């Protein structure tokens, strides 16, 4: 999710292959022992060099990308993989190249163009953030952690990430990928604890390079290492530039102490809500509640334009009470509005 590409440095830059030797640990370690940590500078250099040659070329990392583009990417990437975010992000930035462009639209348009990214309340929060940016910051995304944190839908992670990646500030950025890399490298555990701890934040702050530019690249590089190499399942340890310093590898890759909760989807209320939202996104008029319950074949001309998502909804064969719960939940979450004529996206 990083914004800046790792710049090549010459003076004082340790080359990658030398780093591997500097980070090497004896192979005949008893399982419980952990490697002596190399100097932080060696870790920083090894990862910075790897990032400079390996990082994905993502549009929100382009130095020309606006702070708004970075903010949109961070909100979209929170719970959705890069490959699904890319086309929606590009469409979004074409449609609304600035917060002011989005702020003039109904919040329902943000939801409509959120597509199938999931967790569409993020679209409402992004719309609310755009309105706040226009009203309180003259239309420009604010550049400090504290100001960013005040925006609707922006938590501590997003505020730190945008301050670092859009404005080049030295911030401690900690996401799921970074937590996993730190857990393996320094704690010798396969996965971090199930919720973020103060100790993890302290460690992340201690690891952050003092140099501002390097700190931005370090955040992006550790995140990228977690996304591409130090993955939750089947990590590619042979490709890791800092494997010689890894406590988890030295301990014989012990299994995690808990099983990560998989996100179930089929048969859940979330699946039904998603199917209802697919209907509302295509509808150009209110959709009567009973249309959600009737088989599409019985609807005739009324279903014109929304027949495909309606049929997909009906194929779920949801119990009537689950469908009612989904409809009511979408209204209470502000993702849909109930009018006398039926349901619409929010105005």
C-alpha positions as CSV (number, residue, x, y, z in Angstrom):
1,X,0.0,0.0,0.0
2,X,3.1,2.2,0.1
3,X,3.3,5.4,-1.9
4,X,7.0,5.9,-2.6
5,X,9.2,3.6,-4.6
6,X,12.4,2.8,-2.8
7,X,15.0,5.1,-4.2
8,X,18.5,3.8,-5.0
9,X,21.1,5.2,-2.7
10,X,24.8,5.0,-3.3
11,X,26.8,6.3,-0.3
12,X,26.6,3.9,2.6
13,X,24.2,1.6,0.9
14,X,24.9,-2.1,1.7
15,X,24.3,-4.3,-1.3
16,X,21.6,-7.0,-1.0
17,X,24.0,-10.0,-1.3
18,X,26.3,-8.6,1.4
19,X,23.2,-8.1,3.6
20,X,22.2,-11.8,3.2
21,X,25.6,-12.7,4.7
22,X,25.4,-10.1,7.4
23,X,22.0,-11.5,8.4
24,X,23.0,-15.1,8.2
25,X,22.5,-17.2,11.4
26,X,24.0,-20.6,12.2
27,X,21.8,-23.4,10.9
28,X,22.5,-25.7,13.9
29,X,20.4,-23.8,16.3
30,X,18.4,-25.5,19.1
31,X,14.7,-24.9,18.3
32,X,14.0,-22.5,21.2
33,X,16.9,-20.1,20.4
34,X,16.5,-17.0,18.3
35,X,19.0,-15.5,16.1
36,X,21.0,-12.5,17.4
37,X,19.5,-9.6,15.6
38,X,21.7,-7.9,13.1
39,X,22.1,-4.1,13.4
40,X,18.9,-2.4,12.4
41,X,20.7,-0.6,9.6
42,X,21.4,-4.0,8.0
43,X,17.7,-5.0,8.2
44,X,16.6,-1.6,6.8
45,X,19.1,-1.8,3.9
46,X,18.3,-5.4,3.0
47,X,14.5,-4.8,2.9
48,X,14.9,-1.4,1.2
49,X,17.0,-3.0,-1.6
50,X,14.5,-5.8,-2.0
51,X,11.6,-3.3,-2.2
52,X,13.4,-1.3,-4.8
53,X,13.7,-4.3,-7.1
54,X,10.5,-6.3,-6.3
55,X,7.7,-3.9,-5.3
56,X,4.6,-4.1,-7.4
57,X,3.9,-1.1,-9.6
58,X,0.6,0.1,-8.1
59,X,-1.0,3.4,-9.2
60,X,-1.4,4.8,-5.7
61,X,2.4,4.4,-5.3
62,X,3.1,6.7,-8.2
63,X,4.8,9.9,-6.9
64,X,2.2,11.8,-9.0
65,X,-0.7,10.2,-7.2
66,X,-2.8,12.7,-5.2
67,X,-3.3,12.4,-1.5
68,X,-7.0,11.8,-2.3
69,X,-6.0,8.8,-4.5
70,X,-3.9,7.4,-1.6
71,X,-6.7,7.9,0.9
72,X,-9.2,6.2,-1.4
73,X,-6.8,3.3,-1.9
74,X,-6.2,2.8,1.8
75,X,-9.9,2.7,2.5
76,X,-10.5,0.2,-0.3
77,X,-7.6,-2.0,0.5
78,X,-8.6,-2.4,4.2
79,X,-10.6,-5.6,3.6
80,X,-10.2,-6.3,-0.1
81,X,-7.3,-7.7,-2.2
82,X,-5.3,-5.4,-4.5
83,X,-6.5,-7.2,-7.7
84,X,-10.1,-6.5,-6.9
85,X,-9.4,-2.9,-5.8
86,X,-7.4,-1.8,-8.9
87,X,-10.3,-1.4,-11.4
88,X,-12.7,0.1,-8.9
89,X,-10.0,2.6,-7.7
90,X,-9.2,3.6,-11.3
91,X,-12.9,4.1,-12.1
92,X,-13.5,6.0,-8.8
93,X,-10.6,8.4,-9.5
94,X,-11.7,9.0,-13.0
95,X,-15.2,9.8,-11.8
96,X,-14.2,11.8,-8.7
97,X,-10.6,13.0,-9.0
98,X,-10.9,15.1,-5.9
99,X,-12.9,15.1,-2.6
100,X,-15.0,18.1,-3.9
101,X,-16.1,16.0,-6.9
102,X,-17.4,13.3,-4.6
103,X,-18.9,15.6,-2.0
104,X,-21.4,17.1,-4.5
105,X,-22.9,13.7,-5.2
106,X,-25.5,11.8,-3.2
107,X,-23.9,9.2,-0.8
108,X,-25.8,6.5,-2.8
109,X,-23.6,7.2,-5.8
110,X,-20.5,6.3,-3.7
111,X,-22.2,3.1,-2.8
112,X,-23.3,2.4,-6.4
113,X,-19.7,2.7,-7.7
114,X,-18.2,0.8,-4.8
115,X,-19.1,-2.3,-6.9
116,X,-18.4,-5.7,-5.4
117,X,-15.6,-4.6,-3.1
118,X,-17.6,-5.7,0.0
119,X,-18.2,-3.9,3.3
120,X,-19.9,-1.1,1.4
121,X,-20.2,1.0,4.6
122,X,-16.7,2.1,3.7
123,X,-18.2,3.9,0.6
124,X,-20.5,5.9,2.9
125,X,-17.6,6.8,5.2
126,X,-15.4,7.8,2.2
127,X,-18.3,10.1,1.0
128,X,-18.6,11.6,4.5
129,X,-14.8,12.1,4.6
130,X,-15.0,13.9,1.2
131,X,-17.7,16.2,2.6
132,X,-15.6,16.9,5.8
133,X,-12.5,17.6,3.7
134,X,-14.4,20.2,1.6
135,X,-16.1,21.8,4.7
136,X,-13.1,21.9,7.0
137,X,-10.0,21.7,4.8
138,X,-10.9,23.7,1.7
139,X,-11.1,20.5,-0.4
140,X,-7.5,19.4,0.3
141,X,-6.8,16.1,2.1
142,X,-5.2,17.2,5.4
143,X,-1.5,16.2,5.9
144,X,-1.1,15.4,9.6
145,X,-2.0,12.3,11.5
146,X,-4.2,14.2,14.0
147,X,-6.2,16.0,11.2
148,X,-6.6,12.8,9.3
149,X,-7.8,10.9,12.3
150,X,-10.7,13.4,12.7
151,X,-12.1,12.5,9.3
152,X,-15.1,10.1,9.2
153,X,-14.1,6.5,8.8
154,X,-10.4,7.2,9.3
155,X,-8.8,5.2,12.1
156,X,-5.3,5.2,13.5
157,X,-3.9,2.8,10.8
158,X,-5.4,4.8,7.8
159,X,-4.3,8.2,9.4
160,X,-0.7,6.9,9.7
161,X,-0.7,5.3,6.3
162,X,-2.0,8.4,4.5
163,X,0.4,10.7,6.4
164,X,3.3,8.5,5.5
165,X,2.5,7.5,1.9
166,X,0.8,10.6,0.7
167,X,2.7,13.3,2.6
168,X,6.1,11.5,3.3
169,X,5.8,11.8,7.0
170,X,7.6,9.6,9.6
171,X,4.7,7.5,11.0
172,X,4.4,4.1,12.6
173,X,2.2,2.2,10.2
174,X,0.9,-1.2,11.4
175,X,-1.4,-3.4,9.4
176,X,-2.0,-7.1,9.3
177,X,0.9,-7.8,6.9
178,X,3.4,-5.8,9.0
179,X,2.2,-7.4,12.3
180,X,2.8,-10.9,10.8
181,X,6.3,-10.0,9.6
182,X,7.2,-8.6,13.0
183,X,5.7,-11.7,14.8
184,X,7.8,-14.1,12.7
185,X,11.0,-12.0,12.5
186,X,11.2,-10.9,16.1
187,X,8.8,-13.1,18.3
188,X,9.3,-16.4,16.5
189,X,5.5,-17.0,16.2
190,X,3.7,-17.9,13.0
191,X,1.0,-15.3,13.5
192,X,0.6,-12.2,15.7
193,X,-1.8,-12.1,18.6
194,X,-5.4,-11.9,17.6
195,X,-5.7,-8.3,18.5
196,X,-3.1,-5.5,18.3
197,X,-1.1,-5.1,21.5
198,X,0.8,-2.1,22.9
199,X,4.0,-4.2,22.8
200,X,3.5,-4.6,19.0
201,X,3.1,-0.8,18.6
202,X,6.3,-0.2,20.7
203,X,8.3,-2.7,18.6
204,X,7.1,-1.1,15.3
205,X,8.0,2.3,16.6
206,X,11.5,1.1,17.6
207,X,12.1,-0.5,14.2
208,X,11.2,2.7,12.3
209,X,14.2,4.3,10.6
210,X,15.1,7.7,11.9
211,X,15.5,9.0,8.3
212,X,12.1,10.3,7.2
213,X,12.4,9.1,3.6
214,X,13.7,5.7,4.6
215,X,10.9,5.4,7.2
216,X,8.3,5.8,4.5
217,X,9.9,3.1,2.3
218,X,10.4,0.8,5.3
219,X,6.7,0.9,6.1
220,X,5.9,0.2,2.5
221,X,8.5,-2.5,2.2
222,X,7.5,-4.5,5.4
223,X,3.9,-4.3,4.2
224,X,4.9,-5.6,0.7
225,X,7.0,-8.4,2.2
226,X,4.0,-9.6,4.2
227,X,1.8,-9.4,1.1
228,X,4.1,-11.2,-1.3
229,X,6.5,-13.4,0.7
230,X,5.7,-13.6,4.4
231,X,2.1,-14.6,3.7
232,X,-0.3,-16.0,6.2
233,X,-0.5,-19.4,4.4
234,X,2.5,-20.9,2.6
235,X,5.1,-18.2,3.1
236,X,7.9,-18.2,0.5
237,X,10.8,-18.1,3.0
238,X,13.4,-18.9,0.3
239,X,12.6,-15.6,-1.3
240,X,12.8,-13.5,1.9
241,X,15.7,-10.9,2.0
242,X,15.8,-11.1,5.8
243,X,15.3,-14.8,6.4
244,X,18.7,-15.0,8.1
245,X,17.4,-12.9,10.9
246,X,14.0,-14.6,11.3
247,X,13.3,-16.1,14.7
248,X,10.4,-18.2,13.4
249,X,12.5,-19.8,10.7
250,X,15.3,-20.4,13.2
251,X,12.8,-22.1,15.6
252,X,11.7,-24.5,12.9
253,X,8.6,-22.7,11.8
254,X,6.3,-23.7,14.7
255,X,2.6,-23.7,13.8
256,X,0.3,-20.9,15.0
257,X,-1.1,-21.2,18.5
258,X,-4.6,-20.5,17.1
259,X,-6.5,-21.1,13.9
260,X,-7.3,-17.8,12.1
261,X,-11.0,-17.4,11.6
262,X,-11.9,-17.9,8.0
263,X,-14.5,-15.5,6.7
264,X,-17.5,-17.6,5.8
265,X,-19.7,-16.2,3.0
266,X,-22.2,-18.8,1.6
267,X,-25.5,-18.7,3.4
268,X,-24.6,-15.7,5.6
269,X,-26.5,-12.5,6.0
270,X,-23.5,-10.7,4.4
271,X,-24.1,-12.8,1.2
272,X,-27.8,-11.9,1.1
273,X,-27.0,-8.2,1.8
274,X,-24.5,-8.2,-1.0
275,X,-27.1,-9.7,-3.4
276,X,-29.6,-7.1,-2.4
277,X,-27.1,-4.3,-2.9
278,X,-26.3,-5.7,-6.4
279,X,-30.0,-5.1,-7.3
280,X,-30.1,-1.6,-5.9
281,X,-26.9,-0.6,-7.7
282,X,-28.5,-1.3,-11.1
283,X,-32.0,0.0,-10.3
284,X,-32.9,3.4,-11.7
285,X,-36.2,3.5,-9.7
286,X,-37.3,2.3,-6.2
287,X,-37.5,-1.5,-5.9
288,X,-40.7,-2.7,-4.2
289,X,-39.8,-4.9,-1.2
290,X,-41.9,-7.8,-2.5
291,X,-39.8,-7.9,-5.7
292,X,-37.0,-9.2,-3.6
293,X,-39.2,-12.1,-2.5
294,X,-40.8,-13.0,-5.8
295,X,-39.2,-15.4,-8.3
296,X,-37.8,-13.3,-11.2
297,X,-39.9,-15.2,-13.7
298,X,-43.0,-13.8,-12.1
299,X,-41.9,-10.1,-12.3
300,X,-42.1,-9.4,-16.0
301,X,-41.4,-5.9,-17.2
302,X,-41.0,-4.5,-13.7
303,X,-37.7,-6.4,-13.4
304,X,-36.3,-4.8,-16.5
305,X,-32.6,-3.9,-16.0
306,X,-32.4,-5.6,-12.6
307,X,-33.4,-9.1,-13.7
308,X,-29.9,-10.6,-13.6
309,X,-29.1,-9.6,-10.0
310,X,-32.6,-10.3,-8.9
311,X,-32.3,-13.9,-10.3
312,X,-29.0,-14.3,-8.5
313,X,-30.6,-13.2,-5.2
314,X,-33.5,-15.6,-5.7
315,X,-31.0,-18.5,-6.4
316,X,-29.7,-18.1,-2.8
317,X,-33.1,-19.5,-1.6
318,X,-32.8,-17.4,1.6
319,X,-35.4,-17.9,4.3
320,X,-37.9,-15.0,4.2
321,X,-36.8,-13.9,7.7
322,X,-33.1,-13.7,6.6
323,X,-34.1,-11.6,3.6
324,X,-36.1,-9.3,5.8
325,X,-33.2,-9.0,8.2
326,X,-30.9,-8.1,5.3
327,X,-33.3,-5.4,4.0
328,X,-33.8,-3.9,7.5
329,X,-30.1,-4.1,8.2
330,X,-29.2,-2.2,5.0
331,X,-31.7,0.5,5.9
332,X,-30.4,0.8,9.5
333,X,-26.8,1.0,8.2
334,X,-27.7,3.9,5.9
335,X,-26.9,1.8,2.8
336,X,-30.5,1.8,1.6
337,X,-33.5,4.0,2.1
338,X,-37.1,2.9,2.3
339,X,-39.6,5.1,0.4
340,X,-43.3,4.5,-0.2
341,X,-42.5,3.1,-3.6
342,X,-39.7,0.9,-2.4
343,X,-36.0,0.6,-1.6
344,X,-33.3,2.8,-3.2
345,X,-29.6,3.6,-2.6
346,X,-29.3,6.6,-0.2
347,X,-30.0,10.1,-1.7
